[in-house]
Amino acid sequence: MDRESIEETISAIIDCMRTSNHCFSKSLQEEDVLMVKECIRLTRECADVCALALNALETDSAFAKPIGALCAQVCDTCAVECGRHQMDHCQQCAEACLRCAEACRNLAAA
């Protein structure tokens, strides 16, 4: 994978990590937290896996591809859950997760 593609993947991962953290924080402030409890759990997990993927890419880890595949899987799952909720922060998170999942799948396939 060329450096430009890696930088694009890093950008998608950072955006997803930030958006997931924002969604996590905003979801905790919802009136009915139980309604979004799975969203809260998944956004936290998604941000953590994105951080792992980011570190793997930035350090040229030998595990970058399998970590990228894992990140894509977690992002896809988070996108589905966040997509079920109509709040702006959830919809934005779902979109960022889908972009990140695609970038990470491309990384894993390279």
Gaussian input, Z-matrix of N, CA and C with variables (Angstrom, degrees):
# hf/3-21g

backbone

0 1
 N
 C     1     B1
 C     2     B2     1     A1
 N     3     B3     2     A2     1     D1
 C     4     B4     3     A3     2     D2
 C     5     B5     4     A4     3     D3
 N     6     B6     5     A5     4     D4
 C     7     B7     6     A6     5     D5
 C     8     B8     7     A7     6     D6
 N     9     B9     8     A8     7     D7
 C    10    B10     9     A9     8     D8
 C    11    B11    10    A10     9     D9
 N    12    B12    11    A11    10    D10
 C    13    B13    12    A12    11    D11
 C    14    B14    13    A13    12    D12
 N    15    B15    14    A14    13    D13
 C    16    B16    15    A15    14    D14
 C    17    B17    16    A16    15    D15
 N    18    B18    17    A17    16    D16
 C    19    B19    18    A18    17    D17
 C    20    B20    19    A19    18    D18
 N    21    B21    20    A20    19    D19
 C    22    B22    21    A21    20    D20
 C    23    B23    22    A22    21    D21
 N    24    B24    23    A23    22    D22
 C    25    B25    24    A24    23    D23
 C    26    B26    25    A25    24    D24
 N    27    B27    26    A26    25    D25
 C    28    B28    27    A27    26    D26
 C    29    B29    28    A28    27    D27
 N    30    B30    29    A29    28    D28
 C    31    B31    30    A30    29    D29
 C    32    B32    31    A31    30    D30
 N    33    B33    32    A32    31    D31
 C    34    B34    33    A33    32    D32
 C    35    B35    34    A34    33    D33
 N    36    B36    35    A35    34    D34
 C    37    B37    36    A36    35    D35
 C    38    B38    37    A37    36    D36
 N    39    B39    38    A38    37    D37
 C    40    B40    39    A39    38    D38
 C    41    B41    40    A40    39    D39
 N    42    B42    41    A41    40    D40
 C    43    B43    42    A42    41    D41
 C    44    B44    43    A43    42    D42
 N    45    B45    44    A44    43    D43
 C    46    B46    45    A45    44    D44
 C    47    B47    46    A46    45    D45
 N    48    B48    47    A47    46    D46
 C    49    B49    48    A48    47    D47
 C    50    B50    49    A49    48    D48
 N    51    B51    50    A50    49    D49
 C    52    B52    51    A51    50    D50
 C    53    B53    52    A52    51    D51
 N    54    B54    53    A53    52    D52
 C    55    B55    54    A54    53    D53
 C    56    B56    55    A55    54    D54
 N    57    B57    56    A56    55    D55
 C    58    B58    57    A57    56    D56
 C    59    B59    58    A58    57    D57
 N    60    B60    59    A59    58    D58
 C    61    B61    60    A60    59    D59
 C    62    B62    61    A61    60    D60
 N    63    B63    62    A62    61    D61
 C    64    B64    63    A63    62    D62
 C    65    B65    64    A64    63    D63
 N    66    B66    65    A65    64    D64
 C    67    B67    66    A66    65    D65
 C    68    B68    67    A67    66    D66
 N    69    B69    68    A68    67    D67
 C    70    B70    69    A69    68    D68
 C    71    B71    70    A70    69    D69
 N    72    B72    71    A71    70    D70
 C    73    B73    72    A72    71    D71
 C    74    B74    73    A73    72    D72
 N    75    B75    74    A74    73    D73
 C    76    B76    75    A75    74    D74
 C    77    B77    76    A76    75    D75
 N    78    B78    77    A77    76    D76
 C    79    B79    78    A78    77    D77
 C    80    B80    79    A79    78    D78
 N    81    B81    80    A80    79    D79
 C    82    B82    81    A81    80    D80
 C    83    B83    82    A82    81    D81
 N    84    B84    83    A83    82    D82
 C    85    B85    84    A84    83    D83
 C    86    B86    85    A85    84    D84
 N    87    B87    86    A86    85    D85
 C    88    B88    87    A87    86    D86
 C    89    B89    88    A88    87    D87
 N    90    B90    89    A89    88    D88
 C    91    B91    90    A90    89    D89
 C    92    B92    91    A91    90    D90
 N    93    B93    92    A92    91    D91
 C    94    B94    93    A93    92    D92
 C    95    B95    94    A94    93    D93
 N    96    B96    95    A95    94    D94
 C    97    B97    96    A96    95    D95
 C    98    B98    97    A97    96    D96
 N    99    B99    98    A98    97    D97
 C   100   B100    99    A99    98    D98
 C   101   B101   100   A100    99    D99
 N   102   B102   101   A101   100   D100
 C   103   B103   102   A102   101   D101
 C   104   B104   103   A103   102   D102
 N   105   B105   104   A104   103   D103
 C   106   B106   105   A105   104   D104
 C   107   B107   106   A106   105   D105
 N   108   B108   107   A107   106   D106
 C   109   B109   108   A108   107   D107
 C   110   B110   109   A109   108   D108
 N   111   B111   110   A110   109   D109
 C   112   B112   111   A111   110   D110
 C   113   B113   112   A112   111   D111
 N   114   B114   113   A113   112   D112
 C   115   B115   114   A114   113   D113
 C   116   B116   115   A115   114   D114
 N   117   B117   116   A116   115   D115
 C   118   B118   117   A117   116   D116
 C   119   B119   118   A118   117   D117
 N   120   B120   119   A119   118   D118
 C   121   B121   120   A120   119   D119
 C   122   B122   121   A121   120   D120
 N   123   B123   122   A122   121   D121
 C   124   B124   123   A123   122   D122
 C   125   B125   124   A124   123   D123
 N   126   B126   125   A125   124   D124
 C   127   B127   126   A126   125   D125
 C   128   B128   127   A127   126   D126
 N   129   B129   128   A128   127   D127
 C   130   B130   129   A129   128   D128
 C   131   B131   130   A130   129   D129
 N   132   B132   131   A131   130   D130
 C   133   B133   132   A132   131   D131
 C   134   B134   133   A133   132   D132
 N   135   B135   134   A134   133   D133
 C   136   B136   135   A135   134   D134
 C   137   B137   136   A136   135   D135
 N   138   B138   137   A137   136   D136
 C   139   B139   138   A138   137   D137
 C   140   B140   139   A139   138   D138
 N   141   B141   140   A140   139   D139
 C   142   B142   141   A141   140   D140
 C   143   B143   142   A142   141   D141
 N   144   B144   143   A143   142   D142
 C   145   B145   144   A144   143   D143
 C   146   B146   145   A145   144   D144
 N   147   B147   146   A146   145   D145
 C   148   B148   147   A147   146   D146
 C   149   B149   148   A148   147   D147
 N   150   B150   149   A149   148   D148
 C   151   B151   150   A150   149   D149
 C   152   B152   151   A151   150   D150
 N   153   B153   152   A152   151   D151
 C   154   B154   153   A153   152   D152
 C   155   B155   154   A154   153   D153
 N   156   B156   155   A155   154   D154
 C   157   B157   156   A156   155   D155
 C   158   B158   157   A157   156   D156
 N   159   B159   158   A158   157   D157
 C   160   B160   159   A159   158   D158
 C   161   B161   160   A160   159   D159
 N   162   B162   161   A161   160   D160
 C   163   B163   162   A162   161   D161
 C   164   B164   163   A163   162   D162
 N   165   B165   164   A164   163   D163
 C   166   B166   165   A165   164   D164
 C   167   B167   166   A166   165   D165
 N   168   B168   167   A167   166   D166
 C   169   B169   168   A168   167   D167
 C   170   B170   169   A169   168   D168
 N   171   B171   170   A170   169   D169
 C   172   B172   171   A171   170   D170
 C   173   B173   172   A172   171   D171
 N   174   B174   173   A173   172   D172
 C   175   B175   174   A174   173   D173
 C   176   B176   175   A175   174   D174
 N   177   B177   176   A176   175   D175
 C   178   B178   177   A177   176   D176
 C   179   B179   178   A178   177   D177
 N   180   B180   179   A179   178   D178
 C   181   B181   180   A180   179   D179
 C   182   B182   181   A181   180   D180
 N   183   B183   182   A182   181   D181
 C   184   B184   183   A183   182   D182
 C   185   B185   184   A184   183   D183
 N   186   B186   185   A185   184   D184
 C   187   B187   186   A186   185   D185
 C   188   B188   187   A187   186   D186
 N   189   B189   188   A188   187   D187
 C   190   B190   189   A189   188   D188
 C   191   B191   190   A190   189   D189
 N   192   B192   191   A191   190   D190
 C   193   B193   192   A192   191   D191
 C   194   B194   193   A193   192   D192
 N   195   B195   194   A194   193   D193
 C   196   B196   195   A195   194   D194
 C   197   B197   196   A196   195   D195
 N   198   B198   197   A197   196   D196
 C   199   B199   198   A198   197   D197
 C   200   B200   199   A199   198   D198
 N   201   B201   200   A200   199   D199
 C   202   B202   201   A201   200   D200
 C   203   B203   202   A202   201   D201
 N   204   B204   203   A203   202   D202
 C   205   B205   204   A204   203   D203
 C   206   B206   205   A205   204   D204
 N   207   B207   206   A206   205   D205
 C   208   B208   207   A207   206   D206
 C   209   B209   208   A208   207   D207
 N   210   B210   209   A209   208   D208
 C   211   B211   210   A210   209   D209
 C   212   B212   211   A211   210   D210
 N   213   B213   212   A212   211   D211
 C   214   B214   213   A213   212   D212
 C   215   B215   214   A214   213   D213
 N   216   B216   215   A215   214   D214
 C   217   B217   216   A216   215   D215
 C   218   B218   217   A217   216   D216
 N   219   B219   218   A218   217   D217
 C   220   B220   219   A219   218   D218
 C   221   B221   220   A220   219   D219
 N   222   B222   221   A221   220   D220
 C   223   B223   222   A222   221   D221
 C   224   B224   223   A223   222   D222
 N   225   B225   224   A224   223   D223
 C   226   B226   225   A225   224   D224
 C   227   B227   226   A226   225   D225
 N   228   B228   227   A227   226   D226
 C   229   B229   228   A228   227   D227
 C   230   B230   229   A229   228   D228
 N   231   B231   230   A230   229   D229
 C   232   B232   231   A231   230   D230
 C   233   B233   232   A232   231   D231
 N   234   B234   233   A233   232   D232
 C   235   B235   234   A234   233   D233
 C   236   B236   235   A235   234   D234
 N   237   B237   236   A236   235   D235
 C   238   B238   237   A237   236   D236
 C   239   B239   238   A238   237   D237
 N   240   B240   239   A239   238   D238
 C   241   B241   240   A240   239   D239
 C   242   B242   241   A241   240   D240
 N   243   B243   242   A242   241   D241
 C   244   B244   243   A243   242   D242
 C   245   B245   244   A244   243   D243
 N   246   B246   245   A245   244   D244
 C   247   B247   246   A246   245   D245
 C   248   B248   247   A247   246   D246
 N   249   B249   248   A248   247   D247
 C   250   B250   249   A249   248   D248
 C   251   B251   250   A250   249   D249
 N   252   B252   251   A251   250   D250
 C   253   B253   252   A252   251   D251
 C   254   B254   253   A253   252   D252
 N   255   B255   254   A254   253   D253
 C   256   B256   255   A255   254   D254
 C   257   B257   256   A256   255   D255
 N   258   B258   257   A257   256   D256
 C   259   B259   258   A258   257   D257
 C   260   B260   259   A259   258   D258
 N   261   B261   260   A260   259   D259
 C   262   B262   261   A261   260   D260
 C   263   B263   262   A262   261   D261
 N   264   B264   263   A263   262   D262
 C   265   B265   264   A264   263   D263
 C   266   B266   265   A265   264   D264
 N   267   B267   266   A266   265   D265
 C   268   B268   267   A267   266   D266
 C   269   B269   268   A268   267   D267
 N   270   B270   269   A269   268   D268
 C   271   B271   270   A270   269   D269
 C   272   B272   271   A271   270   D270
 N   273   B273   272   A272   271   D271
 C   274   B274   273   A273   272   D272
 C   275   B275   274   A274   273   D273
 N   276   B276   275   A275   274   D274
 C   277   B277   276   A276   275   D275
 C   278   B278   277   A277   276   D276
 N   279   B279   278   A278   277   D277
 C   280   B280   279   A279   278   D278
 C   281   B281   280   A280   279   D279
 N   282   B282   281   A281   280   D280
 C   283   B283   282   A282   281   D281
 C   284   B284   283   A283   282   D282
 N   285   B285   284   A284   283   D283
 C   286   B286   285   A285   284   D284
 C   287   B287   286   A286   285   D285
 N   288   B288   287   A287   286   D286
 C   289   B289   288   A288   287   D287
 C   290   B290   289   A289   288   D288
 N   291   B291   290   A290   289   D289
 C   292   B292   291   A291   290   D290
 C   293   B293   292   A292   291   D291
 N   294   B294   293   A293   292   D292
 C   295   B295   294   A294   293   D293
 C   296   B296   295   A295   294   D294
 N   297   B297   296   A296   295   D295
 C   298   B298   297   A297   296   D296
 C   299   B299   298   A298   297   D297
 N   300   B300   299   A299   298   D298
 C   301   B301   300   A300   299   D299
 C   302   B302   301   A301   300   D300
 N   303   B303   302   A302   301   D301
 C   304   B304   303   A303   302   D302
 C   305   B305   304   A304   303   D303
 N   306   B306   305   A305   304   D304
 C   307   B307   306   A306   305   D305
 C   308   B308   307   A307   306   D306
 N   309   B309   308   A308   307   D307
 C   310   B310   309   A309   308   D308
 C   311   B311   310   A310   309   D309
 N   312   B312   311   A311   310   D310
 C   313   B313   312   A312   311   D311
 C   314   B314   313   A313   312   D312
 N   315   B315   314   A314   313   D313
 C   316   B316   315   A315   314   D314
 C   317   B317   316   A316   315   D315
 N   318   B318   317   A317   316   D316
 C   319   B319   318   A318   317   D317
 C   320   B320   319   A319   318   D318
 N   321   B321   320   A320   319   D319
 C   322   B322   321   A321   320   D320
 C   323   B323   322   A322   321   D321
 N   324   B324   323   A323   322   D322
 C   325   B325   324   A324   323   D323
 C   326   B326   325   A325   324   D324
 N   327   B327   326   A326   325   D325
 C   328   B328   327   A327   326   D326
 C   329   B329   328   A328   327   D327

   B1=1.4547
   B2=1.5285
   B3=1.3282
   B4=1.4560
   B5=1.5317
   B6=1.3054
   B7=1.4736
   B8=1.5301
   B9=1.3307
   B10=1.4670
   B11=1.5346
   B12=1.3179
   B13=1.4695
   B14=1.5201
   B15=1.3197
   B16=1.4665
   B17=1.5225
   B18=1.3275
   B19=1.4648
   B20=1.5296
   B21=1.3264
   B22=1.4655
   B23=1.5310
   B24=1.3187
   B25=1.4641
   B26=1.5183
   B27=1.3163
   B28=1.4641
   B29=1.5280
   B30=1.3256
   B31=1.4579
   B32=1.5329
   B33=1.3313
   B34=1.4762
   B35=1.5315
   B36=1.3180
   B37=1.4688
   B38=1.5271
   B39=1.3214
   B40=1.4691
   B41=1.5249
   B42=1.3311
   B43=1.4621
   B44=1.5269
   B45=1.3100
   B46=1.4595
   B47=1.5298
   B48=1.3114
   B49=1.4585
   B50=1.5337
   B51=1.3142
   B52=1.4660
   B53=1.5272
   B54=1.3144
   B55=1.4596
   B56=1.5221
   B57=1.3193
   B58=1.4706
   B59=1.5204
   B60=1.3099
   B61=1.4697
   B62=1.5244
   B63=1.3255
   B64=1.4714
   B65=1.5313
   B66=1.3221
   B67=1.4581
   B68=1.5268
   B69=1.3131
   B70=1.4689
   B71=1.5282
   B72=1.3178
   B73=1.4651
   B74=1.5273
   B75=1.3180
   B76=1.4672
   B77=1.5331
   B78=1.3157
   B79=1.4658
   B80=1.5196
   B81=1.3195
   B82=1.4637
   B83=1.5189
   B84=1.3280
   B85=1.4638
   B86=1.5297
   B87=1.3302
   B88=1.4656
   B89=1.5276
   B90=1.3138
   B91=1.4662
   B92=1.5293
   B93=1.3203
   B94=1.4600
   B95=1.5326
   B96=1.3054
   B97=1.4606
   B98=1.5292
   B99=1.3175
   B100=1.4605
   B101=1.5281
   B102=1.3283
   B103=1.4603
   B104=1.5401
   B105=1.3230
   B106=1.4675
   B107=1.5318
   B108=1.3186
   B109=1.4647
   B110=1.5310
   B111=1.3345
   B112=1.4667
   B113=1.5256
   B114=1.3018
   B115=1.4632
   B116=1.5379
   B117=1.3116
   B118=1.4680
   B119=1.5221
   B120=1.3292
   B121=1.4640
   B122=1.5218
   B123=1.3227
   B124=1.4630
   B125=1.5221
   B126=1.3287
   B127=1.4680
   B128=1.5201
   B129=1.3202
   B130=1.4669
   B131=1.5280
   B132=1.3206
   B133=1.4597
   B134=1.5244
   B135=1.3146
   B136=1.4564
   B137=1.5316
   B138=1.3165
   B139=1.4681
   B140=1.5317
   B141=1.3218
   B142=1.4728
   B143=1.5293
   B144=1.3265
   B145=1.4646
   B146=1.5311
   B147=1.3251
   B148=1.4734
   B149=1.5319
   B150=1.3181
   B151=1.4646
   B152=1.5338
   B153=1.3315
   B154=1.4611
   B155=1.5295
   B156=1.3370
   B157=1.4637
   B158=1.5288
   B159=1.3193
   B160=1.4594
   B161=1.5259
   B162=1.3091
   B163=1.4641
   B164=1.5223
   B165=1.3144
   B166=1.4685
   B167=1.5225
   B168=1.3289
   B169=1.4645
   B170=1.5198
   B171=1.3103
   B172=1.4654
   B173=1.5210
   B174=1.3094
   B175=1.4674
   B176=1.5221
   B177=1.3497
   B178=1.4654
   B179=1.5272
   B180=1.3208
   B181=1.4574
   B182=1.5258
   B183=1.3084
   B184=1.4598
   B185=1.5218
   B186=1.3180
   B187=1.4651
   B188=1.5302
   B189=1.3205
   B190=1.4689
   B191=1.5302
   B192=1.3264
   B193=1.4667
   B194=1.5277
   B195=1.3414
   B196=1.4717
   B197=1.5291
   B198=1.3149
   B199=1.4695
   B200=1.5281
   B201=1.3240
   B202=1.4632
   B203=1.5211
   B204=1.3226
   B205=1.4693
   B206=1.5268
   B207=1.3249
   B208=1.4610
   B209=1.5250
   B210=1.3129
   B211=1.4668
   B212=1.5291
   B213=1.3239
   B214=1.4643
   B215=1.5269
   B216=1.3120
   B217=1.4614
   B218=1.5327
   B219=1.3223
   B220=1.4621
   B221=1.5281
   B222=1.3290
   B223=1.4645
   B224=1.5232
   B225=1.3370
   B226=1.4639
   B227=1.5268
   B228=1.3164
   B229=1.4666
   B230=1.5206
   B231=1.3226
   B232=1.4631
   B233=1.5270
   B234=1.3299
   B235=1.4677
   B236=1.5248
   B237=1.3223
   B238=1.4634
   B239=1.5279
   B240=1.3285
   B241=1.4685
   B242=1.5293
   B243=1.3147
   B244=1.4687
   B245=1.5245
   B246=1.3199
   B247=1.4533
   B248=1.5191
   B249=1.3158
   B250=1.4705
   B251=1.5249
   B252=1.3108
   B253=1.4629
   B254=1.5213
   B255=1.3128
   B256=1.4604
   B257=1.5263
   B258=1.3206
   B259=1.4610
   B260=1.5285
   B261=1.3338
   B262=1.4660
   B263=1.5170
   B264=1.3348
   B265=1.4663
   B266=1.5231
   B267=1.3288
   B268=1.4648
   B269=1.5265
   B270=1.3189
   B271=1.4569
   B272=1.5331
   B273=1.3267
   B274=1.4673
   B275=1.5252
   B276=1.3187
   B277=1.4558
   B278=1.5270
   B279=1.3218
   B280=1.4631
   B281=1.5277
   B282=1.3180
   B283=1.4710
   B284=1.5269
   B285=1.3244
   B286=1.4673
   B287=1.5238
   B288=1.3186
   B289=1.4710
   B290=1.5227
   B291=1.3247
   B292=1.4621
   B293=1.5279
   B294=1.3340
   B295=1.4778
   B296=1.5264
   B297=1.3181
   B298=1.4654
   B299=1.5250
   B300=1.3240
   B301=1.4627
   B302=1.5240
   B303=1.3193
   B304=1.4661
   B305=1.5335
   B306=1.3297
   B307=1.4665
   B308=1.5338
   B309=1.3199
   B310=1.4673
   B311=1.5227
   B312=1.3371
   B313=1.4705
   B314=1.5424
   B315=1.3356
   B316=1.4638
   B317=1.5255
   B318=1.3123
   B319=1.4659
   B320=1.5206
   B321=1.3161
   B322=1.4555
   B323=1.5274
   B324=1.3302
   B325=1.4627
   B326=1.5334
   B327=1.3138
   B328=1.4891
   B329=1.5094
   A1=107.74
   A2=115.87
   A3=119.40
   A4=111.05
   A5=114.85
   A6=120.75
   A7=112.28
   A8=116.97
   A9=120.08
   A10=110.52
   A11=116.49
   A12=120.48
   A13=111.15
   A14=116.25
   A15=120.00
   A16=109.86
   A17=117.41
   A18=120.82
   A19=111.23
   A20=117.25
   A21=120.68
   A22=110.83
   A23=115.97
   A24=120.49
   A25=110.34
   A26=116.65
   A27=121.04
   A28=110.53
   A29=116.67
   A30=121.00
   A31=111.01
   A32=116.82
   A33=120.59
   A34=110.63
   A35=117.14
   A36=121.24
   A37=110.29
   A38=116.76
   A39=120.57
   A40=110.41
   A41=116.45
   A42=120.13
   A43=110.65
   A44=117.38
   A45=121.49
   A46=110.74
   A47=116.83
   A48=120.80
   A49=110.49
   A50=116.40
   A51=120.77
   A52=111.44
   A53=116.79
   A54=120.91
   A55=110.61
   A56=117.11
   A57=121.01
   A58=110.58
   A59=116.91
   A60=120.18
   A61=110.96
   A62=116.63
   A63=121.08
   A64=109.99
   A65=116.65
   A66=120.93
   A67=110.13
   A68=116.94
   A69=122.05
   A70=110.24
   A71=115.60
   A72=121.16
   A73=111.54
   A74=117.05
   A75=121.01
   A76=111.19
   A77=117.26
   A78=120.28
   A79=111.44
   A80=116.86
   A81=120.08
   A82=111.97
   A83=116.72
   A84=121.65
   A85=113.14
   A86=116.75
   A87=120.15
   A88=109.89
   A89=114.84
   A90=120.63
   A91=111.02
   A92=116.74
   A93=121.63
   A94=108.85
   A95=116.34
   A96=121.93
   A97=111.05
   A98=117.89
   A99=120.34
   A100=111.76
   A101=116.57
   A102=120.83
   A103=110.76
   A104=117.06
   A105=121.27
   A106=112.49
   A107=117.46
   A108=119.03
   A109=112.78
   A110=117.62
   A111=119.72
   A112=110.19
   A113=117.24
   A114=122.22
   A115=109.50
   A116=115.75
   A117=120.68
   A118=110.12
   A119=116.75
   A120=120.79
   A121=111.11
   A122=116.58
   A123=120.20
   A124=113.17
   A125=117.98
   A126=118.38
   A127=110.78
   A128=116.74
   A129=120.08
   A130=109.96
   A131=115.40
   A132=120.61
   A133=111.10
   A134=116.49
   A135=121.38
   A136=110.85
   A137=116.93
   A138=120.49
   A139=110.67
   A140=116.46
   A141=120.08
   A142=111.48
   A143=116.95
   A144=120.28
   A145=110.53
   A146=116.83
   A147=119.63
   A148=110.60
   A149=117.26
   A150=120.61
   A151=110.11
   A152=116.36
   A153=120.45
   A154=110.76
   A155=116.66
   A156=120.80
   A157=111.12
   A158=116.16
   A159=120.50
   A160=110.75
   A161=116.48
   A162=120.24
   A163=111.65
   A164=117.23
   A165=120.32
   A166=111.03
   A167=116.41
   A168=119.83
   A169=112.05
   A170=115.86
   A171=119.16
   A172=113.20
   A173=117.65
   A174=120.55
   A175=112.54
   A176=116.45
   A177=121.64
   A178=111.69
   A179=115.59
   A180=121.20
   A181=111.40
   A182=115.66
   A183=121.11
   A184=110.89
   A185=116.93
   A186=122.34
   A187=112.68
   A188=117.80
   A189=121.02
   A190=112.08
   A191=117.83
   A192=119.73
   A193=112.32
   A194=119.53
   A195=117.54
   A196=112.74
   A197=117.28
   A198=119.84
   A199=108.97
   A200=116.98
   A201=120.99
   A202=111.53
   A203=116.93
   A204=120.49
   A205=110.65
   A206=116.55
   A207=120.87
   A208=110.47
   A209=116.57
   A210=121.22
   A211=110.19
   A212=117.21
   A213=120.63
   A214=110.61
   A215=116.80
   A216=121.15
   A217=111.35
   A218=116.92
   A219=121.12
   A220=110.05
   A221=117.11
   A222=120.64
   A223=111.54
   A224=117.36
   A225=120.09
   A226=111.18
   A227=116.65
   A228=121.69
   A229=110.48
   A230=116.52
   A231=121.20
   A232=110.45
   A233=117.40
   A234=121.09
   A235=111.44
   A236=116.58
   A237=120.26
   A238=110.04
   A239=116.25
   A240=119.66
   A241=111.18
   A242=117.65
   A243=120.13
   A244=110.97
   A245=116.45
   A246=120.77
   A247=113.60
   A248=117.49
   A249=121.81
   A250=112.79
   A251=116.43
   A252=121.37
   A253=109.80
   A254=116.43
   A255=121.24
   A256=114.36
   A257=118.01
   A258=119.33
   A259=109.53
   A260=116.12
   A261=120.64
   A262=112.15
   A263=116.75
   A264=118.80
   A265=111.37
   A266=117.58
   A267=120.33
   A268=111.01
   A269=117.26
   A270=120.55
   A271=111.20
   A272=116.71
   A273=120.86
   A274=110.58
   A275=116.45
   A276=120.68
   A277=110.51
   A278=116.91
   A279=120.50
   A280=110.66
   A281=116.85
   A282=120.81
   A283=111.24
   A284=117.36
   A285=120.77
   A286=110.46
   A287=116.51
   A288=120.48
   A289=111.19
   A290=117.02
   A291=119.83
   A292=111.51
   A293=116.35
   A294=120.01
   A295=110.62
   A296=115.90
   A297=120.51
   A298=110.73
   A299=116.45
   A300=120.22
   A301=110.95
   A302=116.42
   A303=120.05
   A304=110.97
   A305=116.71
   A306=120.58
   A307=110.61
   A308=116.37
   A309=120.07
   A310=111.62
   A311=117.29
   A312=120.06
   A313=109.97
   A314=115.65
   A315=119.27
   A316=110.99
   A317=116.97
   A318=121.58
   A319=110.11
   A320=116.37
   A321=120.75
   A322=111.67
   A323=116.19
   A324=120.38
   A325=113.15
   A326=117.06
   A327=120.77
   A328=112.24
   D1=132.42
   D2=-177.63
   D3=-76.53
   D4=163.53
   D5=-174.85
   D6=-61.72
   D7=-36.65
   D8=179.58
   D9=-63.38
   D10=-42.51
   D11=178.16
   D12=-65.23
   D13=-38.95
   D14=178.03
   D15=-63.96
   D16=-42.14
   D17=179.25
   D18=-64.21
   D19=-38.15
   D20=176.65
   D21=-65.25
   D22=-39.50
   D23=177.57
   D24=-65.40
   D25=-44.12
   D26=177.57
   D27=-58.80
   D28=-42.81
   D29=179.23
   D30=-62.02
   D31=-43.17
   D32=179.03
   D33=-65.58
   D34=-37.91
   D35=179.32
   D36=-66.60
   D37=-45.39
   D38=179.71
   D39=-61.72
   D40=-44.42
   D41=179.20
   D42=-61.51
   D43=-42.97
   D44=179.83
   D45=-65.47
   D46=-42.86
   D47=179.45
   D48=-60.92
   D49=-46.16
   D50=179.89
   D51=-65.88
   D52=-43.41
   D53=-179.14
   D54=-67.34
   D55=-38.27
   D56=177.12
   D57=-64.80
   D58=-42.75
   D59=177.60
   D60=-62.44
   D61=-40.04
   D62=178.95
   D63=-65.21
   D64=-45.17
   D65=179.63
   D66=-62.83
   D67=-42.02
   D68=177.08
   D69=-55.86
   D70=-50.44
   D71=-177.96
   D72=-64.19
   D73=-46.21
   D74=-179.37
   D75=-66.83
   D76=-37.50
   D77=-179.90
   D78=-65.02
   D79=-34.06
   D80=176.96
   D81=-65.35
   D82=-20.39
   D83=-179.70
   D84=-93.41
   D85=-2.53
   D86=-179.84
   D87=-65.37
   D88=149.68
   D89=179.67
   D90=-62.18
   D91=-41.72
   D92=179.99
   D93=-109.53
   D94=81.52
   D95=-176.71
   D96=-62.68
   D97=-33.58
   D98=179.58
   D99=-61.78
   D100=-30.87
   D101=179.29
   D102=-63.97
   D103=-29.76
   D104=-176.47
   D105=-114.55
   D106=21.04
   D107=-175.38
   D108=-62.08
   D109=-38.34
   D110=178.25
   D111=-69.89
   D112=-35.42
   D113=175.66
   D114=-61.12
   D115=-44.86
   D116=179.73
   D117=-60.61
   D118=-46.69
   D119=-179.24
   D120=-62.62
   D121=-46.58
   D122=-176.40
   D123=-70.19
   D124=-36.63
   D125=178.89
   D126=-65.87
   D127=-35.57
   D128=177.48
   D129=-65.56
   D130=-46.15
   D131=179.93
   D132=-64.81
   D133=-40.58
   D134=179.34
   D135=-61.70
   D136=-47.21
   D137=179.37
   D138=-60.82
   D139=-39.29
   D140=179.71
   D141=-65.84
   D142=-44.04
   D143=179.83
   D144=-68.58
   D145=-35.78
   D146=175.31
   D147=-61.80
   D148=-41.18
   D149=178.42
   D150=-62.18
   D151=-41.07
   D152=177.38
   D153=-62.77
   D154=-45.09
   D155=179.52
   D156=-63.42
   D157=-41.40
   D158=178.28
   D159=-59.97
   D160=-47.42
   D161=178.71
   D162=-62.70
   D163=-39.30
   D164=179.29
   D165=-62.76
   D166=-42.28
   D167=178.90
   D168=-68.58
   D169=-43.03
   D170=-176.70
   D171=-70.32
   D172=-19.96
   D173=179.64
   D174=-107.55
   D175=9.46
   D176=-178.33
   D177=52.34
   D178=43.99
   D179=-179.73
   D180=-61.52
   D181=143.66
   D182=174.45
   D183=-66.55
   D184=-15.62
   D185=-178.54
   D186=-100.09
   D187=10.94
   D188=-176.15
   D189=-58.22
   D190=-41.81
   D191=-178.26
   D192=-66.60
   D193=-50.32
   D194=178.50
   D195=-65.72
   D196=-32.65
   D197=176.53
   D198=-68.04
   D199=-38.55
   D200=175.86
   D201=-61.58
   D202=-40.66
   D203=177.84
   D204=-64.25
   D205=-41.70
   D206=176.96
   D207=-63.27
   D208=-43.42
   D209=179.65
   D210=-60.51
   D211=-42.26
   D212=178.04
   D213=-60.83
   D214=-42.78
   D215=-179.32
   D216=-63.84
   D217=-46.01
   D218=179.81
   D219=-65.70
   D220=-42.48
   D221=179.45
   D222=-62.92
   D223=-41.28
   D224=177.17
   D225=-60.10
   D226=-43.30
   D227=-179.75
   D228=-65.23
   D229=-43.40
   D230=179.19
   D231=-65.00
   D232=-39.68
   D233=179.65
   D234=-61.30
   D235=-40.90
   D236=179.18
   D237=-63.52
   D238=-47.15
   D239=-178.35
   D240=-65.22
   D241=-48.32
   D242=-179.23
   D243=-64.48
   D244=-33.66
   D245=179.06
   D246=-64.31
   D247=-17.77
   D248=178.65
   D249=-76.70
   D250=-15.48
   D251=-175.52
   D252=-107.32
   D253=141.92
   D254=-174.00
   D255=-88.10
   D256=-7.68
   D257=-179.43
   D258=-62.69
   D259=143.87
   D260=-178.97
   D261=-55.14
   D262=-42.84
   D263=-176.79
   D264=-64.39
   D265=-33.72
   D266=177.15
   D267=-71.36
   D268=-41.90
   D269=179.38
   D270=-64.65
   D271=-40.71
   D272=177.53
   D273=-65.03
   D274=-38.83
   D275=178.59
   D276=-65.27
   D277=-43.91
   D278=179.07
   D279=-58.22
   D280=-43.56
   D281=179.72
   D282=-64.69
   D283=-44.62
   D284=179.71
   D285=-64.52
   D286=-38.69
   D287=178.97
   D288=-63.73
   D289=-40.97
   D290=179.35
   D291=-64.76
   D292=-41.23
   D293=177.36
   D294=-63.37
   D295=-42.93
   D296=-179.36
   D297=-66.23
   D298=-42.73
   D299=179.56
   D300=-59.02
   D301=-43.95
   D302=179.41
   D303=-63.33
   D304=-44.68
   D305=179.91
   D306=-63.12
   D307=-41.20
   D308=-178.62
   D309=-71.11
   D310=-35.03
   D311=175.50
   D312=-63.62
   D313=-41.31
   D314=177.28
   D315=-62.62
   D316=-39.40
   D317=177.24
   D318=-62.07
   D319=-47.69
   D320=-176.91
   D321=-64.66
   D322=-30.67
   D323=-178.69
   D324=-83.59
   D325=-16.22
   D326=-175.90
   D327=-69.97

